[in-house]
Amino acid sequence: MRNLFVVETMEDWNISLPGVEVVLAKDYLTEEKFFNLESVRTYNLCKSYKYQSIGYYVSLLAEARGHKPVPSVATIQDLKSKSILKIASENLDELIQKSLEKIRSDEFRLSIYFGRNMANRYEKLCRELEKIYHAPLLQAYFVKNGKWTLKRIVPIGLRDVPSNHLPFIVGSADDYFRKRYAKVSLRKSRFSLAILANPDEEFAPSNERALKKFETAAHKFQISTELVSKNDYSRIGEFDGLFIRETTHVNHHTYRFAQKAQALDLVTIDDPLSILRCTNKVYLHEILAAHNIPAPRTTLLHRGNLHSLEHKLEYPCILKQPDSSFSQGVVKADNADEFVERAGELLEKSELVIAQEFIPTDFDWRVGVIGGRALWVCRYFMAKKHWQIYKRSGTGKVASGNCETLAVEDAPPELIKLALRTAKLIGDGLYGLDIKQVGKKFYVIEVNDNPNIDAGAEDLVAKDQIYDFIMGHFLERMLAKTERRP
């Protein structure tokens, strides 16, 4: 990966930095040798990013050429957005109050040079703000009215920096490249992949060991990886792909990440359409029924038909909130009275609710599918003395049943056939098909985007082949995008 510092005059950055090539903005914009470069990251150090300024066009044309501009055009727009500013201030509120607690005035200006400040006590706040507003040089303005709030944040040029700060900026840039990109350069990676994960998530789709295995597999295919968090939203344009390993919801930052990644033409797993389709049980019911996929008998509930159905359904029955996950928002009604009570509670949150035939089984099949291929098969057993895989106690503790992993070739052929047929209806992402078996018949219960892949569970049989195949799938799609570019 080539790192270009784009400046307006060579006097702006006349210092040699390992791994960095300094070029003039006018040359970058006009000289043919820069048009078709591959594997380039462009750091825009122009004095202004105003609309139609030379700095604006550096980032704009870098994106058009498939280079990775810092800041991206999206970040330039985010710097003007009051809503993004408010979200940043709220998300970092605790850190802002702690970092600025010793300041006696009611206003404070914080300079951020490659994610750092000359005062160590502001280091963490600078790093977090740089993740949100990913630009080389920034100034953040805070005001205190009872508590500190972020009033605005603006990009600055090298000419706006005091001369005595320049040695620190050079050191910060050197440290930035050594820490973030040294390993990438050594591997001579052709593509880059952001892996969105939340280490504090209770039921994360992949444990820490699995995430490391994904990284190891990616490097085999010359794909550099970086674990990113929700605060790295502005940086997604730097990468060639996005792999979401955090539980997804439509009204959630995971969905916004997927939307932005797809808009920037990144290889995105899972894509926003897959998230939309899989996280809504109403949609799944409709598409399964439309394509004659065997599933439990299902009825759509709304306030208008709730009481007309209470004596027509067979009990027990299952009631599902459309966006339920990990057994939350899923309840069982054993009789008509329970049905009316529990359905009424769910209808307070959604206009439609799923009522589904209860099919008692000791376990659910889970088939992991990507790109039309089944990668793993598991039996997820119900929690002890419970009808679901997860059992929540009144104290908030969660118990789960055991997981038994099989080789794909040892699973019933009809199970695999049904899983692949169903996954194809959703898209070409990474899916987990939950299927019940009664005798020789199979019934699709759910299709999950972003399914669990934990080291020591789903990979117990196929082992590293799962991680290798998924990263190989990313590589194939990244190469296909490269070949389509003019």
N, C-alpha and C positions, 0 to 999 in steps of 0.2 A: 504494500500500500504506500503510494507516494503522498507525502504531506506537503502541500503548497501554502506558503504564506503570501497572500496577495496584498500588496501595498500600493499606495498612490505615488510615492517617490521612494527611491532606495535609501534616502536618509531616514525614512520612517523606521526601517529595521536593517541596520547595517552590521548586524552581529551574526556570526556563523553559529548555527545550532545543529547538532547531530540529528539526522533524519528529516531535516526540513530544507526545502528549496524555496527561496524568495523570488517572486516574480512581480513585475509591474502590472497593475490592473489593466492598463491600456493594452499591454501585450497579451494578457490572458484573454481579454475580450476579442481581440482582433487577429492574433497570429494563428495560422492554420495548425501549427504543431500542437496546440492545446486542444483542438477540437475533438480529436478521437482518442485521447488518452484513456486508459482503463485503470481501475483500481487506484483512484485518486481521492484524497480528502482535501478540500479547499478551505483554508482558514482566511476569512475575509477581514482584513485589518484596515479597511478604508475608514475615512474619518466620519462618513455618514451613510446610513442605510435608507435615507428618505426616498420616497417613490420616484423612480426614474433617475436617481443619482447613480454615479458610477459604482458605488458600493451596492446599491440595489441590484444593478445588472450583473455584478459579479456573482452574487448568490443565485439570481434567477437563471443565468446561463449555465452555472455549475450544475444545477438540478437538471436542466435540459440535456446536458452532456452525460448525465449519469454519474457525475462526480458527487461527492458528499459535502455540501457546503456547511460551514459553521460561521455565522448562523444560517439556518435555512430560511427560505422565504416565509414559511409558516411561523418560525420564531420571530422574524421581523414583524409580522402581523400581531403575534401574541404580545410583543412589547408595547403595542398600542391598545391592547384590549383591557378594558376595565374589569370585565368578568374574570379573565385569567388572573389579573392582579388580586382581585378579591379572594379567589380560590387559593392562590399562593399564600396570601396573608393568613387565611384561616387554617390551611393545612400545616403551616409552619409556626402557628401562634405560640405554642409552648417554647419552641426553640428561640423565637424572636424575643420573647419576654426574658428568658434566661440570659441570652447573649447581651442584651442591652440594659440589663437591670442596674448597672453601675453608672450609667450615663445620667448626668444631672440636668442637662438641657432638655427642651421639648422637641428638638429636631436633631436628626443625625443622618449623615451621608456616609455610606459604606462603599468603598471601591473594591471591585472584584476582578482580580487579574488571573485568568486561567483557573478560576475556582478558588482563589486564595486572597488573603488580605495580609498586609504587613504586620498586623497585630494577631497573634496566635489565638486570642480568645474569640475571634470572629470566624475562625477557620471552618467550623462545622456549618455555620449559617451560610457562609460563602459557597461551600460545596453544594448545599441543598438548593440555593437560589440558582447556581450555575446549571444544575440539572434541569430546572424548570425553564430557565431562559438561557439556552445553550449558546453563548457567544463568548468570544475571547476576553473582551474588556467591557465591564459594566459598572454602573453606579446605581445603587439603591438608596432611595430617600424614605426615611421613616419619620413619623410624627407621633407625639405622645399626647393623648387626650384621655387620661385615666389609665390607659394601657397603650403600648406601642403597636402601631399598624404600618404596613408597607404602603406608602402613598404613591410611589411610582418607581419604575426602574427603567434606565435608559442605556443604550450602548454608547460607548465613548471611543474615540480614535486615539492613536498613539500621541497625536499632537496635543490632546487634552490632558495628558498625564504629566505630572511634575517631573522634571528631569532627574531628581534624586530618587524617583520611584523606578526608573528604567532598569537598574541592575536587579531589583527584586522581580520585575516582570520577566526578565530574561531567565532568571533562576526558576520562576514558577512555570514558565513555558517548558524549560528543559525537564523539570520534574514531571510535568504533565505528560510529556511524550514518553519519558522513560517508564513511568508507571503504567500508562494506559496502552501504549502501542509497541513497547519493546518486544514482547513475546510475539505479537502479531507479525512484526517484521521478520523475526527469526524464522517463523514458520512459512513465510512467503505466501500468506493466505490470499486466495483469489476473491473470496466473498466474506461478508461479515453477517453475523446473526445476533439479534437481540433476543434474549430469553427473559420474558416478563415473569417474575416470581415474587412471592411475598413470604419471607422466612417466618413471619409471625402467624401465618394462616393456620387455623386449627386442622382443617382437612385439605391440605394442599394437594394438588393432583400428582406431584412428584416430591419424594423426600430428597434430602440433601445429597445422598449417595447417587440417586438417579440423575439429578441435575449434573453432577460431576461426570457421570457416564455419558450424558448427552454432549457435554463439552469435549470429552475425549474422542467420541465418535466424530464430532464435527471436524476436529483437527485432522483426522485421517483423510477427510475430503477437502482439505485446504480451506476450511471455513473457520474464521476466527469467531469467537463467541464472547458475549458480555452479558452478565446478569444485570437486568435493569429493574427499576421499581416504578411505581406510579408517578414519581417525581421526574422521571426521565422522558416524559411525554414529548417535549420539544426536540429531543435528540433522535427520535425514531428515523428521521430522514437520513441519518448517517449510515444506516445499515442497508443490507440487501434483503434481509428477511426478518420476520418477527415470529417467534414461537411463544405462544401464551401458555404458561404453566402456573396459572392462578385461576381459581374458580371464576367462571364468567357469568355475568348478568347483563341484560340489555341496558338497564339504568345504572351504569357502572363504568369505572375508568377502563376496564378490560375491553369493553365494547368500543369505547372511544379510541383506544389504541388500535384495535383492529380496523376501524373505519379509516383512521389516518394512514395506517400502513398500507392499506389497499389503495387509498387515493394517491399515495406516493409510488404505487406500482411495486411494492415490496412483495415477496413471497410471504404470505400470511397464513399461519395455522394457529388457531382456527380463524377463518375469515368471518366478517360480520354477518353474512347471510346464514352461515352454518350456526353461529351463536344464536341468531334470531330464531331460526327454525328449531333448534334443539332445546332451547330454554323455555319454549312455550308448548305446553302439553296439548293445548287446543289445536295448534297447527299440526302437531304430530298426529293427533287423532284424525284430522281431516285428510292428511296426505296418505296415511296408512289405509284408511277406508277407500280412498279414491283409487288406490292401486291394488286393492284386494290382498293386502298383507294381513296374515292371520294375527289377530290381537284380541285381548279380552273384550267382551261386549261393553260398549262405552256409550254414555249419554252426556250431552252438554246440558248443564244446569244454568238457569238464570232466575231472577226473582219472579218472572212470570210463570215458570213451570214448576217451581219448587214444590208446591203443595199438591199439584196434580200428579206428580210422580212418586210421592212418598209411599203410596200403597201399591205401586206397580213394579217397583224394583225388588230384586231378590236380595235377601240379607244373609250374611253381612255383605256390605259393598265398600269399595274404597273411594274416598273423595280426595281430589288432588287440586291444589292451587296450580294455576297454569305454569308458574315459574318455580315450582318446588324442586328441591335438590337435597341429597343426602338425608332422605326420609323426612325432612322438614317440610311442612305444608302438605303432608300426606296423612290422612286419618282414616280410621275404620269406623263405620257405623254398623252396629249389630242389629238395629231395629229402626222402625220408622221415626220414633221420637228422637233418637240419636241423629238420624239422618237430617231431620229438619234443623235441629240445634247446630250441628257441626257445619252443615252446608251454609246455614245463615251466617255463621262466623266467617267462613271463607269468602262469601259473597260481599262482605263488608270491605274486602281488599281488592276484589276483582269482579268485573261484570259477568264473567263466565267461569264456571267451575266444572271439572271433569268428575263424573260418577262412573266408576268402572267395576266390572265384575271382579269379585275376589277369587283368586285362584291360589289356594294354599299349596306351597311347595317347601321342601326343606332347603332349597337353594335356588338362586337365579344364575343362569349362564351369563357370562360377559365375554363378548368377542370383540377384540381390538382390531380395527380396520383402518388402513390408510392406502390411498391410491388403488383401490380395488383389490387389495390383498389383506387376508387375515394374518395378523402377526402373533397374537396370543389368544388363549382361551382359558377362562377361569370359572370355577364354581364359587360364588359368594354365598356362604351359608347364612341363614337367619340367626340373629342374636338369640342367645339362650332364653327359652320361654317367651319368645316374641315372634311376631309375624313379619317383621322387617329386618333388614341387614343391620341397621343401626337402631339402638334402643337408648332413649334419653330418659334419665331419671329426673325426679323433681328437683334435685340439687344441681342439675346441669351436667352431671357426668354422662358420658356416652360410652356404651359398650357395643361391640360389633361382633358378628360371627366370623368364623374362620374363612380363609381363602385357600382354595386348592387349584393349582395351575396344571394345565395339561398341554401336551404338544398339539398343535393344530391338527395334525394328521390323525391323532387319537380321538378327536371329538367327532360326534355324529355328523356325517356329511350333510344331512338335511339342515342341521343347525348352521353350518358354515354357509351353505347356499342361501339360506334365508337372511343371514346377517349381511352378506355381500349385496344381495338384491335390495335390501332396505337401505343400506348405507348409500348406495348409488342414487337414491331418490333425494338425499340430503345435499350431496356435493362430493368434492374430492379431498376433504379435510381428514382429520384424525378423529375417529369416532369410537365410542364404546357402546355396543348393542346389548341391552339387557333383555334376555329372552327366557321365558318359563317353558318347562317341558312337562306335559301331562301324558303319560304313556309314550306313544311315538309321535305325538303332536307337539308343535312348537308355536309359541305365541310371543310376538314382540311387545314388550312392555314399554321400553323407552329407547331413544337414541340420544346418547350424551356426547356433546362436543367436549374436547379437552378431558378425555377420560384419565382415570388413575393409571400411572405407570410408576410404581415404586420399586426400588431395588430390593430384592428379597421377596417379592410377591409376583407381580405380573411377569417379571423377567426370569422367574425361577427355572423355567425349562429352556426357552430360547436364549436366555442370557444376553450377551452383548449384541446379538444379531438384531434385537429390537431397536436398540439405539442406532446401530449402523444403518439399518434400513430406513429409519425415519430421517436421519441426516443425509443419506443418499437420495431420498425423495426431495429434500430441500435443494440439494445440488442439481438434480435434474431440472427442477423448475427454475432455478436461478440461471442455469445455462440456457434454457429455452428462452427466457426473457432477454438475455444478452444477444442471442442470435436474431431476435426479432427487431432489435434496435437498428436504425438506419446507419 
